[in-house]
Amino acid sequence: MKICRFNHNRIGVVEGDTVIDITSAFDLNPAWPLPPGDWLARQLLDLPKMRAAVSKSSSRLALHEVSLASPIANPGKIIGAPINYRAHIDEANADSEINNGTTYT
């Protein structure tokens, strides 16, 4: 199941080139300010059951007509990898002040 947020915090499921709007399946869709962590992630295990409850009445939209957003609107943490491609690895290995004697691969 591919979950998405779209069009100003609507919740959907992507099937092929269609987005099924399942926002109405959620009892609580918090407004700004968002609570710590992500409320959608906490409900993922219940999502198939919630989707089934609203699937017949859910609107269906063409994927190319919606504006997609990150599925996790308010992550609890963000992890960055500064050495995620070859040029960064070569740059870090070339500078002894960055790598402190470590060789990255």
C-alpha positions as CSV (number, residue, x, y, z in Angstrom):
1,M,0.0,0.0,0.0
2,K,1.4,3.4,-1.0
3,I,0.3,6.1,1.4
4,C,0.5,9.8,0.4
5,R,-0.4,13.2,1.7
6,F,-1.7,15.5,-0.9
7,N,-3.6,18.8,-1.6
8,H,-3.1,20.5,1.8
9,N,-2.9,17.6,4.2
10,R,-5.3,15.2,2.7
11,I,-4.5,11.5,3.2
12,G,-4.6,9.1,0.3
13,V,-3.6,5.7,-1.0
14,V,-2.0,5.5,-4.5
15,E,-3.2,2.7,-6.8
16,G,-1.6,2.9,-10.2
17,D,-2.2,6.4,-11.5
18,T,-5.1,7.1,-9.1
19,V,-5.1,8.6,-5.5
20,I,-8.0,7.4,-3.3
21,D,-8.8,10.0,-0.7
22,I,-9.2,8.3,2.7
23,T,-8.9,11.4,4.9
24,S,-12.4,10.7,6.3
25,A,-11.3,7.4,7.8
26,F,-9.3,9.3,10.4
27,D,-11.0,10.5,13.6
28,L,-8.4,13.1,14.2
29,N,-6.6,15.2,11.5
30,P,-4.7,17.7,13.6
31,A,-4.3,21.3,12.4
32,W,-1.4,23.5,13.0
33,P,0.6,23.3,15.2
34,L,1.2,19.6,14.6
35,P,1.8,17.5,17.7
36,P,5.3,16.1,18.3
37,G,6.0,13.1,16.1
38,D,3.6,12.1,13.3
39,W,0.0,11.2,14.1
40,L,-0.4,9.3,10.8
41,A,2.6,7.1,11.5
42,R,1.1,6.1,14.8
43,Q,-2.0,4.7,13.0
44,L,-0.3,2.8,10.2
45,L,-1.3,-0.7,11.6
46,D,-4.9,0.3,11.5
47,L,-4.8,1.8,8.0
48,P,-6.0,-1.2,6.0
49,K,-9.1,-1.5,8.2
50,M,-9.7,2.3,8.1
51,R,-9.3,2.3,4.3
52,A,-11.8,-0.5,3.9
53,A,-14.4,1.4,6.0
54,V,-14.4,4.4,3.6
55,S,-13.2,2.9,0.2
56,K,-16.7,2.8,-1.5
57,S,-17.4,6.4,-0.6
58,S,-13.9,7.8,-1.2
59,S,-13.2,10.2,-4.0
60,R,-10.7,9.1,-6.6
61,L,-8.3,11.6,-8.2
62,A,-5.8,11.3,-11.0
63,L,-2.3,11.2,-9.6
64,H,-1.1,13.9,-12.0
65,E,-3.8,16.3,-10.8
66,V,-2.8,16.2,-7.1
67,S,0.0,18.0,-5.3
68,L,2.0,15.4,-3.4
69,A,3.6,16.1,0.0
70,S,5.8,14.1,2.3
71,P,3.8,11.2,3.9
72,I,5.4,12.1,7.2
73,A,4.5,15.7,7.9
74,N,6.2,16.1,11.3
75,P,9.0,13.6,11.7
76,G,10.4,13.0,15.2
77,K,13.9,13.1,13.9
78,I,15.7,13.8,10.6
79,I,18.8,11.8,9.8
80,G,21.3,13.1,7.3
81,A,24.2,11.3,5.6
82,P,26.8,13.8,4.5
83,I,28.7,11.0,2.6
84,N,25.9,9.8,0.4
85,Y,27.6,9.8,-3.0
86,R,31.1,9.3,-4.4
87,A,32.1,13.0,-4.8
88,H,31.4,13.6,-1.1
89,I,33.4,10.5,-0.1
90,D,36.4,11.6,-2.2
91,E,36.2,15.1,-0.7
92,A,36.1,13.8,2.9
93,N,39.0,11.4,2.3
94,A,41.1,14.3,0.8
95,D,40.7,16.5,3.9
96,S,42.5,15.2,7.0
97,E,40.6,17.8,9.2
98,I,37.3,16.3,8.2
99,N,38.1,12.6,8.4
100,N,40.5,12.5,11.4
101,G,42.5,9.7,9.8
102,T,39.4,7.7,8.9
103,T,39.0,6.5,5.3
104,Y,35.5,6.4,4.0
105,T,34.4,4.0,1.4
